[in-house]
Amino acid sequence: MALLEDDAVFQANFLDEVQQDLPIGCWSIQKDSMGQTAVIRHNAWAGFVAYHEACTNDFGSVYVGDGLKNTEICH
């Protein structure tokens, strides 16, 4: 069944914490120079970026990729 595969679009564990996501190191997290805005990028699915401004409701995300998984990162 395709939905049970690891790369399925709709996964039951989609709210898991980023630091527990596999493969290890698939996320990179950066903050701005003031430490107020965090930006995360997914290294396996290049093109996904999300941000959140601390202590606000200002957040968002976008995926502008080619839909191809980067298989070059460690598993």
PyMOL Python script that loads the backbone (N, CA, C, O; Angstrom):
from pymol import cmd

cmd.read_pdbstr("""\
ATOM      1  N   MET A   1       0.843  -1.174   0.000  1.00  0.00           N
ATOM      2  CA  MET A   1       0.000   0.000   0.000  1.00  0.00           C
ATOM      3  C   MET A   1       0.891   1.241   0.000  1.00  0.00           C
ATOM      4  O   MET A   1       1.757   1.377   0.864  1.00  0.00           O
ATOM      5  N   ALA A   2       0.690   2.135  -0.946  1.00  0.00           N
ATOM      6  CA  ALA A   2       1.566   3.288  -1.140  1.00  0.00           C
ATOM      7  C   ALA A   2       1.595   4.234   0.054  1.00  0.00           C
ATOM      8  O   ALA A   2       2.636   4.827   0.339  1.00  0.00           O
ATOM      9  N   LEU A   3       0.482   4.386   0.754  1.00  0.00           N
ATOM     10  CA  LEU A   3       0.455   5.320   1.881  1.00  0.00           C
ATOM     11  C   LEU A   3       1.288   4.855   3.068  1.00  0.00           C
ATOM     12  O   LEU A   3       1.593   5.655   3.952  1.00  0.00           O
ATOM     13  N   LEU A   4       1.658   3.595   3.107  1.00  0.00           N
ATOM     14  CA  LEU A   4       2.481   3.085   4.190  1.00  0.00           C
ATOM     15  C   LEU A   4       3.968   3.277   3.915  1.00  0.00           C
ATOM     16  O   LEU A   4       4.788   3.055   4.807  1.00  0.00           O
ATOM     17  N   GLU A   5       4.334   3.686   2.702  1.00  0.00           N
ATOM     18  CA  GLU A   5       5.727   3.922   2.367  1.00  0.00           C
ATOM     19  C   GLU A   5       6.234   5.166   3.088  1.00  0.00           C
ATOM     20  O   GLU A   5       5.454   6.050   3.445  1.00  0.00           O
ATOM     21  N   ASP A   6       7.545   5.226   3.297  1.00  0.00           N
ATOM     22  CA  ASP A   6       8.166   6.323   4.034  1.00  0.00           C
ATOM     23  C   ASP A   6       7.955   7.681   3.367  1.00  0.00           C
ATOM     24  O   ASP A   6       7.851   8.693   4.060  1.00  0.00           O
ATOM     25  N   ASP A   7       7.889   7.721   2.050  1.00  0.00           N
ATOM     26  CA  ASP A   7       7.781   8.983   1.328  1.00  0.00           C
ATOM     27  C   ASP A   7       6.350   9.389   1.018  1.00  0.00           C
ATOM     28  O   ASP A   7       6.132  10.336   0.262  1.00  0.00           O
ATOM     29  N   ALA A   8       5.370   8.695   1.582  1.00  0.00           N
ATOM     30  CA  ALA A   8       3.970   9.004   1.306  1.00  0.00           C
ATOM     31  C   ALA A   8       3.648  10.428   1.738  1.00  0.00           C
ATOM     32  O   ALA A   8       4.175  10.910   2.742  1.00  0.00           O
ATOM     33  N   VAL A   9       2.805  11.087   1.002  1.00  0.00           N
ATOM     34  CA  VAL A   9       2.441  12.477   1.295  1.00  0.00           C
ATOM     35  C   VAL A   9       1.717  12.581   2.632  1.00  0.00           C
ATOM     36  O   VAL A   9       2.000  13.493   3.409  1.00  0.00           O
ATOM     37  N   PHE A  10       0.805  11.685   2.913  1.00  0.00           N
ATOM     38  CA  PHE A  10       0.023  11.739   4.140  1.00  0.00           C
ATOM     39  C   PHE A  10       0.526  10.670   5.105  1.00  0.00           C
ATOM     40  O   PHE A  10       0.207   9.490   4.959  1.00  0.00           O
ATOM     41  N   GLN A  11       1.306  11.087   6.083  1.00  0.00           N
ATOM     42  CA  GLN A  11       1.839  10.160   7.068  1.00  0.00           C
ATOM     43  C   GLN A  11       1.173  10.425   8.410  1.00  0.00           C
ATOM     44  O   GLN A  11       0.872  11.568   8.753  1.00  0.00           O
ATOM     45  N   ALA A  12       0.948   9.363   9.158  1.00  0.00           N
ATOM     46  CA  ALA A  12       0.278   9.490  10.453  1.00  0.00           C
ATOM     47  C   ALA A  12       1.127  10.251  11.465  1.00  0.00           C
ATOM     48  O   ALA A  12       0.578  10.859  12.384  1.00  0.00           O
ATOM     49  N   ASN A  13       2.436  10.236  11.321  1.00  0.00           N
ATOM     50  CA  ASN A  13       3.331  10.864  12.298  1.00  0.00           C
ATOM     51  C   ASN A  13       3.828  12.240  11.843  1.00  0.00           C
ATOM     52  O   ASN A  13       4.948  12.624  12.180  1.00  0.00           O
ATOM     53  N   PHE A  14       3.034  12.977  11.096  1.00  0.00           N
ATOM     54  CA  PHE A  14       3.490  14.241  10.531  1.00  0.00           C
ATOM     55  C   PHE A  14       3.721  15.330  11.573  1.00  0.00           C
ATOM     56  O   PHE A  14       4.313  16.357  11.241  1.00  0.00           O
ATOM     57  N   LEU A  15       3.283  15.154  12.808  1.00  0.00           N
ATOM     58  CA  LEU A  15       3.507  16.153  13.851  1.00  0.00           C
ATOM     59  C   LEU A  15       4.657  15.777  14.786  1.00  0.00           C
ATOM     60  O   LEU A  15       4.798  16.368  15.857  1.00  0.00           O
ATOM     61  N   ASP A  16       5.469  14.814  14.400  1.00  0.00           N
ATOM     62  CA  ASP A  16       6.637  14.456  15.202  1.00  0.00           C
ATOM     63  C   ASP A  16       7.607  15.623  15.270  1.00  0.00           C
ATOM     64  O   ASP A  16       7.606  16.492  14.398  1.00  0.00           O
ATOM     65  N   GLU A  17       8.432  15.641  16.303  1.00  0.00           N
ATOM     66  CA  GLU A  17       9.405  16.712  16.474  1.00  0.00           C
ATOM     67  C   GLU A  17      10.487  16.627  15.414  1.00  0.00           C
ATOM     68  O   GLU A  17      10.875  15.535  14.997  1.00  0.00           O
ATOM     69  N   VAL A  18      10.973  17.781  14.981  1.00  0.00           N
ATOM     70  CA  VAL A  18      11.972  17.855  13.920  1.00  0.00           C
ATOM     71  C   VAL A  18      13.232  17.084  14.288  1.00  0.00           C
ATOM     72  O   VAL A  18      13.796  16.397  13.437  1.00  0.00           O
ATOM     73  N   GLN A  19      13.686  17.178  15.531  1.00  0.00           N
ATOM     74  CA  GLN A  19      14.940  16.517  15.902  1.00  0.00           C
ATOM     75  C   GLN A  19      14.818  14.992  15.871  1.00  0.00           C
ATOM     76  O   GLN A  19      15.837  14.303  15.913  1.00  0.00           O
ATOM     77  N   GLN A  20      13.615  14.454  15.801  1.00  0.00           N
ATOM     78  CA  GLN A  20      13.431  13.010  15.722  1.00  0.00           C
ATOM     79  C   GLN A  20      13.229  12.523  14.292  1.00  0.00           C
ATOM     80  O   GLN A  20      13.130  11.320  14.053  1.00  0.00           O
ATOM     81  N   ASP A  21      13.169  13.448  13.345  1.00  0.00           N
ATOM     82  CA  ASP A  21      12.912  13.085  11.949  1.00  0.00           C
ATOM     83  C   ASP A  21      14.115  12.361  11.362  1.00  0.00           C
ATOM     84  O   ASP A  21      15.263  12.664  11.686  1.00  0.00           O
ATOM     85  N   LEU A  22      13.831  11.413  10.505  1.00  0.00           N
ATOM     86  CA  LEU A  22      14.887  10.641   9.849  1.00  0.00           C
ATOM     87  C   LEU A  22      14.930  10.978   8.375  1.00  0.00           C
ATOM     88  O   LEU A  22      13.889  11.274   7.788  1.00  0.00           O
ATOM     89  N   PRO A  23      16.082  10.944   7.765  1.00  0.00           N
ATOM     90  CA  PRO A  23      17.377  10.631   8.353  1.00  0.00           C
ATOM     91  C   PRO A  23      17.871  11.779   9.231  1.00  0.00           C
ATOM     92  O   PRO A  23      17.484  12.934   9.052  1.00  0.00           O
ATOM     93  N   ILE A  24      18.738  11.429  10.188  1.00  0.00           N
ATOM     94  CA  ILE A  24      19.318  12.446  11.064  1.00  0.00           C
ATOM     95  C   ILE A  24      20.000  13.502  10.209  1.00  0.00           C
ATOM     96  O   ILE A  24      20.744  13.173   9.285  1.00  0.00           O
ATOM     97  N   GLY A  25      19.752  14.757  10.512  1.00  0.00           N
ATOM     98  CA  GLY A  25      20.362  15.847   9.756  1.00  0.00           C
ATOM     99  C   GLY A  25      19.579  16.275   8.534  1.00  0.00           C
ATOM    100  O   GLY A  25      20.088  17.035   7.710  1.00  0.00           O
ATOM    101  N   CYS A  26      18.335  15.797   8.398  1.00  0.00           N
ATOM    102  CA  CYS A  26      17.564  16.175   7.215  1.00  0.00           C
ATOM    103  C   CYS A  26      17.002  17.592   7.314  1.00  0.00           C
ATOM    104  O   CYS A  26      16.512  18.133   6.323  1.00  0.00           O
ATOM    105  N   TRP A  27      17.068  18.189   8.489  1.00  0.00           N
ATOM    106  CA  TRP A  27      16.616  19.570   8.670  1.00  0.00           C
ATOM    107  C   TRP A  27      17.807  20.462   9.012  1.00  0.00           C
ATOM    108  O   TRP A  27      18.706  20.051   9.744  1.00  0.00           O
ATOM    109  N   SER A  28      17.808  21.672   8.483  1.00  0.00           N
ATOM    110  CA  SER A  28      18.779  22.668   8.930  1.00  0.00           C
ATOM    111  C   SER A  28      17.984  23.844   9.497  1.00  0.00           C
ATOM    112  O   SER A  28      16.990  24.279   8.915  1.00  0.00           O
ATOM    113  N   ILE A  29      18.435  24.341  10.630  1.00  0.00           N
ATOM    114  CA  ILE A  29      17.732  25.412  11.338  1.00  0.00           C
ATOM    115  C   ILE A  29      18.670  26.589  11.487  1.00  0.00           C
ATOM    116  O   ILE A  29      19.815  26.438  11.914  1.00  0.00           O
ATOM    117  N   GLN A  30      18.174  27.767  11.132  1.00  0.00           N
ATOM    118  CA  GLN A  30      18.958  28.998  11.242  1.00  0.00           C
ATOM    119  C   GLN A  30      18.102  30.052  11.915  1.00  0.00           C
ATOM    120  O   GLN A  30      16.874  29.962  11.915  1.00  0.00           O
ATOM    121  N   LYS A  31      18.761  31.059  12.492  1.00  0.00           N
ATOM    122  CA  LYS A  31      18.025  32.191  13.056  1.00  0.00           C
ATOM    123  C   LYS A  31      18.650  33.472  12.527  1.00  0.00           C
ATOM    124  O   LYS A  31      19.809  33.491  12.110  1.00  0.00           O
ATOM    125  N   ASP A  32      17.867  34.536  12.551  1.00  0.00           N
ATOM    126  CA  ASP A  32      18.394  35.814  12.084  1.00  0.00           C
ATOM    127  C   ASP A  32      19.361  36.387  13.115  1.00  0.00           C
ATOM    128  O   ASP A  32      19.496  35.847  14.213  1.00  0.00           O
ATOM    129  N   SER A  33      20.024  37.471  12.763  1.00  0.00           N
ATOM    130  CA  SER A  33      21.062  38.047  13.632  1.00  0.00           C
ATOM    131  C   SER A  33      20.512  38.558  14.961  1.00  0.00           C
ATOM    132  O   SER A  33      21.265  38.661  15.929  1.00  0.00           O
ATOM    133  N   MET A  34      19.240  38.876  15.034  1.00  0.00           N
ATOM    134  CA  MET A  34      18.619  39.340  16.270  1.00  0.00           C
ATOM    135  C   MET A  34      18.072  38.173  17.100  1.00  0.00           C
ATOM    136  O   MET A  34      17.663  38.371  18.244  1.00  0.00           O
ATOM    137  N   GLY A  35      18.061  36.976  16.544  1.00  0.00           N
ATOM    138  CA  GLY A  35      17.544  35.815  17.251  1.00  0.00           C
ATOM    139  C   GLY A  35      16.038  35.806  17.365  1.00  0.00           C
ATOM    140  O   GLY A  35      15.490  35.136  18.240  1.00  0.00           O
ATOM    141  N   GLN A  36      15.357  36.536  16.499  1.00  0.00           N
ATOM    142  CA  GLN A  36      13.898  36.648  16.585  1.00  0.00           C
ATOM    143  C   GLN A  36      13.158  35.757  15.596  1.00  0.00           C
ATOM    144  O   GLN A  36      12.017  35.368  15.849  1.00  0.00           O
ATOM    145  N   THR A  37      13.788  35.429  14.477  1.00  0.00           N
ATOM    146  CA  THR A  37      13.121  34.636  13.451  1.00  0.00           C
ATOM    147  C   THR A  37      13.925  33.379  13.168  1.00  0.00           C
ATOM    148  O   THR A  37      15.123  33.442  12.893  1.00  0.00           O
ATOM    149  N   ALA A  38      13.254  32.240  13.239  1.00  0.00           N
ATOM    150  CA  ALA A  38      13.880  30.964  12.919  1.00  0.00           C
ATOM    151  C   ALA A  38      13.442  30.541  11.517  1.00  0.00           C
ATOM    152  O   ALA A  38      12.281  30.695  11.138  1.00  0.00           O
ATOM    153  N   VAL A  39      14.390  30.007  10.766  1.00  0.00           N
ATOM    154  CA  VAL A  39      14.119  29.502   9.421  1.00  0.00           C
ATOM    155  C   VAL A  39      14.584  28.058   9.374  1.00  0.00           C
ATOM    156  O   VAL A  39      15.726  27.756   9.722  1.00  0.00           O
ATOM    157  N   ILE A  40      13.704  27.166   8.946  1.00  0.00           N
ATOM    158  CA  ILE A  40      14.111  25.769   8.799  1.00  0.00           C
ATOM    159  C   ILE A  40      13.971  25.359   7.342  1.00  0.00           C
ATOM    160  O   ILE A  40      13.067  25.802   6.633  1.00  0.00           O
ATOM    161  N   ARG A  41      14.891  24.502   6.914  1.00  0.00           N
ATOM    162  CA  ARG A  41      14.892  23.984   5.545  1.00  0.00           C
ATOM    163  C   ARG A  41      15.015  22.469   5.615  1.00  0.00           C
ATOM    164  O   ARG A  41      15.700  21.925   6.481  1.00  0.00           O
ATOM    165  N   HIS A  42      14.350  21.809   4.701  1.00  0.00           N
ATOM    166  CA  HIS A  42      14.439  20.353   4.639  1.00  0.00           C
ATOM    167  C   HIS A  42      15.498  19.991   3.609  1.00  0.00           C
ATOM    168  O   HIS A  42      15.412  20.397   2.450  1.00  0.00           O
ATOM    169  N   ASN A  43      16.507  19.218   4.041  1.00  0.00           N
ATOM    170  CA  ASN A  43      17.621  18.881   3.164  1.00  0.00           C
ATOM    171  C   ASN A  43      17.329  17.687   2.255  1.00  0.00           C
ATOM    172  O   ASN A  43      17.966  17.545   1.212  1.00  0.00           O
ATOM    173  N   ALA A  44      16.386  16.833   2.628  1.00  0.00           N
ATOM    174  CA  ALA A  44      16.037  15.706   1.762  1.00  0.00           C
ATOM    175  C   ALA A  44      15.060  16.143   0.673  1.00  0.00           C
ATOM    176  O   ALA A  44      15.124  15.657  -0.456  1.00  0.00           O
ATOM    177  N   TRP A  45      14.162  17.054   1.013  1.00  0.00           N
ATOM    178  CA  TRP A  45      13.200  17.583   0.043  1.00  0.00           C
ATOM    179  C   TRP A  45      13.552  19.050  -0.187  1.00  0.00           C
ATOM    180  O   TRP A  45      12.868  19.954   0.295  1.00  0.00           O
ATOM    181  N   ALA A  46      14.614  19.262  -0.923  1.00  0.00           N
ATOM    182  CA  ALA A  46      15.106  20.622  -1.186  1.00  0.00           C
ATOM    183  C   ALA A  46      13.991  21.464  -1.794  1.00  0.00           C
ATOM    184  O   ALA A  46      13.293  21.030  -2.711  1.00  0.00           O
ATOM    185  N   GLY A  47      13.841  22.648  -1.279  1.00  0.00           N
ATOM    186  CA  GLY A  47      12.785  23.533  -1.757  1.00  0.00           C
ATOM    187  C   GLY A  47      11.760  23.850  -0.680  1.00  0.00           C
ATOM    188  O   GLY A  47      10.952  24.763  -0.850  1.00  0.00           O
ATOM    189  N   PHE A  48      11.779  23.105   0.437  1.00  0.00           N
ATOM    190  CA  PHE A  48      10.855  23.402   1.528  1.00  0.00           C
ATOM    191  C   PHE A  48      11.535  24.324   2.522  1.00  0.00           C
ATOM    192  O   PHE A  48      12.626  24.031   3.012  1.00  0.00           O
ATOM    193  N   VAL A  49      10.885  25.442   2.817  1.00  0.00           N
ATOM    194  CA  VAL A  49      11.383  26.422   3.786  1.00  0.00           C
ATOM    195  C   VAL A  49      10.214  26.856   4.657  1.00  0.00           C
ATOM    196  O   VAL A  49       9.108  27.077   4.162  1.00  0.00           O
ATOM    197  N   ALA A  50      10.465  26.978   5.960  1.00  0.00           N
ATOM    198  CA  ALA A  50       9.457  27.485   6.892  1.00  0.00           C
ATOM    199  C   ALA A  50      10.120  28.495   7.815  1.00  0.00           C
ATOM    200  O   ALA A  50      11.330  28.445   8.036  1.00  0.00           O
ATOM    201  N   TYR A  51       9.326  29.407   8.351  1.00  0.00           N
ATOM    202  CA  TYR A  51       9.862  30.402   9.281  1.00  0.00           C
ATOM    203  C   TYR A  51       8.867  30.649  10.398  1.00  0.00           C
ATOM    204  O   TYR A  51       7.676  30.372  10.253  1.00  0.00           O
ATOM    205  N   HIS A  52       9.360  31.175  11.517  1.00  0.00           N
ATOM    206  CA  HIS A  52       8.517  31.609  12.615  1.00  0.00           C
ATOM    207  C   HIS A  52       9.218  32.740  13.333  1.00  0.00           C
ATOM    208  O   HIS A  52      10.405  32.646  13.645  1.00  0.00           O
ATOM    209  N   GLU A  53       8.489  33.803  13.595  1.00  0.00           N
ATOM    210  CA  GLU A  53       9.012  34.932  14.365  1.00  0.00           C
ATOM    211  C   GLU A  53       8.639  34.721  15.825  1.00  0.00           C
ATOM    212  O   GLU A  53       7.466  34.549  16.158  1.00  0.00           O
ATOM    213  N   ALA A  54       9.644  34.737  16.692  1.00  0.00           N
ATOM    214  CA  ALA A  54       9.457  34.450  18.122  1.00  0.00           C
ATOM    215  C   ALA A  54       8.422  35.375  18.752  1.00  0.00           C
ATOM    216  O   ALA A  54       8.358  36.565  18.441  1.00  0.00           O
ATOM    217  N   CYS A  55       7.624  34.813  19.632  1.00  0.00           N
ATOM    218  CA  CYS A  55       6.622  35.543  20.428  1.00  0.00           C
ATOM    219  C   CYS A  55       5.556  36.222  19.580  1.00  0.00           C
ATOM    220  O   CYS A  55       4.950  37.201  20.014  1.00  0.00           O
ATOM    221  N   THR A  56       5.322  35.713  18.377  1.00  0.00           N
ATOM    222  CA  THR A  56       4.274  36.260  17.514  1.00  0.00           C
ATOM    223  C   THR A  56       3.504  35.107  16.875  1.00  0.00           C
ATOM    224  O   THR A  56       3.856  33.939  17.038  1.00  0.00           O
ATOM    225  N   ASN A  57       2.469  35.454  16.161  1.00  0.00           N
ATOM    226  CA  ASN A  57       1.733  34.480  15.359  1.00  0.00           C
ATOM    227  C   ASN A  57       2.192  34.520  13.904  1.00  0.00           C
ATOM    228  O   ASN A  57       1.515  33.990  13.023  1.00  0.00           O
ATOM    229  N   ASP A  58       3.342  35.147  13.652  1.00  0.00           N
ATOM    230  CA  ASP A  58       3.868  35.290  12.295  1.00  0.00           C
ATOM    231  C   ASP A  58       4.688  34.059  11.927  1.00  0.00           C
ATOM    232  O   ASP A  58       5.764  33.838  12.482  1.00  0.00           O
ATOM    233  N   PHE A  59       4.183  33.265  10.999  1.00  0.00           N
ATOM    234  CA  PHE A  59       4.872  32.061  10.544  1.00  0.00           C
ATOM    235  C   PHE A  59       4.388  31.717   9.147  1.00  0.00           C
ATOM    236  O   PHE A  59       3.367  32.227   8.686  1.00  0.00           O
ATOM    237  N   GLY A  60       5.119  30.861   8.492  1.00  0.00           N
ATOM    238  CA  GLY A  60       4.698  30.432   7.166  1.00  0.00           C
ATOM    239  C   GLY A  60       5.650  29.399   6.609  1.00  0.00           C
ATOM    240  O   GLY A  60       6.706  29.131   7.182  1.00  0.00           O
ATOM    241  N   SER A  61       5.267  28.829   5.499  1.00  0.00           N
ATOM    242  CA  SER A  61       6.115  27.855   4.828  1.00  0.00           C
ATOM    243  C   SER A  61       5.772  27.833   3.346  1.00  0.00           C
ATOM    244  O   SER A  61       4.700  28.259   2.919  1.00  0.00           O
ATOM    245  N   VAL A  62       6.726  27.319   2.585  1.00  0.00           N
ATOM    246  CA  VAL A  62       6.521  27.198   1.145  1.00  0.00           C
ATOM    247  C   VAL A  62       7.388  26.054   0.632  1.00  0.00           C
ATOM    248  O   VAL A  62       8.477  25.804   1.149  1.00  0.00           O
ATOM    249  N   TYR A  63       6.893  25.372  -0.382  1.00  0.00           N
ATOM    250  CA  TYR A  63       7.694  24.369  -1.069  1.00  0.00           C
ATOM    251  C   TYR A  63       7.767  24.781  -2.524  1.00  0.00           C
ATOM    252  O   TYR A  63       6.753  24.839  -3.220  1.00  0.00           O
ATOM    253  N   VAL A  64       8.978  25.066  -2.977  1.00  0.00           N
ATOM    254  CA  VAL A  64       9.212  25.415  -4.364  1.00  0.00           C
ATOM    255  C   VAL A  64      10.359  24.523  -4.841  1.00  0.00           C
ATOM    256  O   VAL A  64      11.478  24.985  -5.068  1.00  0.00           O
ATOM    257  N   GLY A  65      10.053  23.253  -4.985  1.00  0.00           N
ATOM    258  CA  GLY A  65      11.072  22.293  -5.385  1.00  0.00           C
ATOM    259  C   GLY A  65      10.642  21.523  -6.612  1.00  0.00           C
ATOM    260  O   GLY A  65       9.601  21.794  -7.209  1.00  0.00           O
ATOM    261  N   ASP A  66      11.463  20.562  -6.973  1.00  0.00           N
ATOM    262  CA  ASP A  66      11.182  19.768  -8.159  1.00  0.00           C
ATOM    263  C   ASP A  66      10.494  18.437  -7.840  1.00  0.00           C
ATOM    264  O   ASP A  66      10.201  17.658  -8.746  1.00  0.00           O
ATOM    265  N   GLY A  67      10.237  18.176  -6.553  1.00  0.00           N
ATOM    266  CA  GLY A  67       9.562  16.958  -6.143  1.00  0.00           C
ATOM    267  C   GLY A  67      10.460  15.735  -6.117  1.00  0.00           C
ATOM    268  O   GLY A  67       9.978  14.614  -5.955  1.00  0.00           O
ATOM    269  N   LEU A  68      11.759  15.938  -6.275  1.00  0.00           N
ATOM    270  CA  LEU A  68      12.699  14.832  -6.248  1.00  0.00           C
ATOM    271  C   LEU A  68      13.433  14.807  -4.918  1.00  0.00           C
ATOM    272  O   LEU A  68      13.981  15.822  -4.489  1.00  0.00           O
ATOM    273  N   LYS A  69      13.445  13.661  -4.271  1.00  0.00           N
ATOM    274  CA  LYS A  69      14.096  13.521  -2.980  1.00  0.00           C
ATOM    275  C   LYS A  69      15.612  13.486  -3.154  1.00  0.00           C
ATOM    276  O   LYS A  69      16.122  12.822  -4.057  1.00  0.00           O
ATOM    277  N   ASN A  70      16.325  14.199  -2.294  1.00  0.00           N
ATOM    278  CA  ASN A  70      17.787  14.182  -2.292  1.00  0.00           C
ATOM    279  C   ASN A  70      18.231  12.910  -1.590  1.00  0.00           C
ATOM    280  O   ASN A  70      18.112  12.806  -0.369  1.00  0.00           O
ATOM    281  N   THR A  71      18.731  11.959  -2.324  1.00  0.00           N
ATOM    282  CA  THR A  71      19.155  10.689  -1.744  1.00  0.00           C
ATOM    283  C   THR A  71      20.627  10.706  -1.364  1.00  0.00           C
ATOM    284  O   THR A  71      21.172   9.674  -0.971  1.00  0.00           O
ATOM    285  N   GLU A  72      21.282  11.860  -1.473  1.00  0.00           N
ATOM    286  CA  GLU A  72      22.697  11.970  -1.175  1.00  0.00           C
ATOM    287  C   GLU A  72      22.976  12.175   0.319  1.00  0.00           C
ATOM    288  O   GLU A  72      24.128  12.060   0.738  1.00  0.00           O
ATOM    289  N   ILE A  73      21.949  12.477   1.138  1.00  0.00           N
ATOM    290  CA  ILE A  73      22.197  12.648   2.562  1.00  0.00           C
ATOM    291  C   ILE A  73      22.166  11.293   3.244  1.00  0.00           C
ATOM    292  O   ILE A  73      21.545  10.354   2.746  1.00  0.00           O
ATOM    293  N   CYS A  74      22.830  11.193   4.374  1.00  0.00           N
ATOM    294  CA  CYS A  74      22.951   9.917   5.102  1.00  0.00           C
ATOM    295  C   CYS A  74      21.587   9.433   5.575  1.00  0.00           C
ATOM    296  O   CYS A  74      20.693  10.235   5.848  1.00  0.00           O
ATOM    297  N   HIS A  75      21.438   8.142   5.668  1.00  0.00           N
ATOM    298  CA  HIS A  75      20.179   7.547   6.158  1.00  0.00           C
ATOM    299  C   HIS A  75      20.340   7.030   7.537  1.00  0.00           C
ATOM    300  O   HIS A  75      19.391   6.497   8.111  1.00  0.00           O
TER     301      HIS A  75
END
""", "prot")
cmd.dss("prot")
cmd.show_as("cartoon", "prot")
cmd.util.cbc("prot")
cmd.orient("prot")
